[in-house]
Amino acid sequence: MFLAANFVEALAVVLGYILVFYKWAFIISAVISWVSPDPFNPIVQFLERVTDPILDPIRRMMGGYFTGIDLSPMIALVLILFMDTFLVQSLFELAAQIR
């Protein structure tokens, strides 16, 4: 059973790193959006390619910007924190129970 426990624990670790990456990508993207970024800058293009597939459905569900402010990065960060707290920690506890 140690193989299953190691697999679940590795899955939790990888998911945790992915969530940390996205957390920072959303934060950096939001900070960059406060200034007028050059849309042809490779960093700006990378951040848009990484964050827009997640932010676009949230923006559609919100039905537009609320008072002219895009709150979708904040909602995405809350979802990431929830996933980190609930899903990743649950996977770690599951791995401990399997052992």
N, C-alpha and C positions, 0 to 999 in steps of 0.2 A: 504493500500500500504506500510505501514511501515514494514510489515513482509518481503516483497520482497526487500526493501531497506536494512534491517538488514542482510538478507541472502547474498546479493551482497557485502555488506561491510565486512561481516565475511569471505566470499570467498576471497576478496582482502587481508585481513589480513593474512589468512592462506597461501595464495600463496606468500605473501611477506616473511613470515617466512621460507617457503620452499626454496625460492630463496636465502635468506641469508645463510641458512644451506649449500646449494650447492656452493655458492660463497666461503665460508670458506673451504669446503671440497676440492674444486679445488685448492685453494691457498696452503693449507697444503699438499695436494698430490704433487703439483709441487715442493714445498720446500723440501719435503722428497725425491723426486726423484733425487735431486742434489747430495745426498750422496748415498751410496750403502745400501739401507734398507734391513733388513732381511725379505725375502719373507714369512717367517713363523710367523712373528710378527702379533698378532691379529689386531693391529691398522692399519698396512699396508694392511692386507687382507680386513678389513672393508672399508678402503678408496678405494681400487681397486674395490670392489663389488659395491660401491656407484657411483664412477665416471666413470668406464669403460663403462657401457652401454650408457653413453652420449658421452664419448670421442671417442669410437670406430667408430661410423658413421662419425664423423668429420674427423678422421684420414683417413678413406676410401675415403672420398670426396676430401681430400687434395692429395691423391695419394702418400703418404709416407711423410717422414720428409723433410722439406725444409732446406737445408744446415746442416743436422744432428741435428737440434733442433726441438723438438716436440712443435709446436705452437698451438696444439688443446686445451690445457687448457686456453690459452689466448683468443682464438676464443669463447670458451664456456663462459668465463667471460664477453666478449662483448655481447654475446647473453643474458646472465642473466641480465646485466645492461639494455639492450634494453627492455627486458620483464618487468623489475622492473619499468622502466620509462614509458613505453607505456601501458602495460596491467594492472598493478596494479593501476596506477594512473587513467586510464580510468574506471576501476571498481569503484574506490572511487567516481569519478565524476558522474558515472551512478547512484550510490546509492544516491548521493546528489540530483540528478534530480528527482529520483523516489519519494523522500519525499515530 
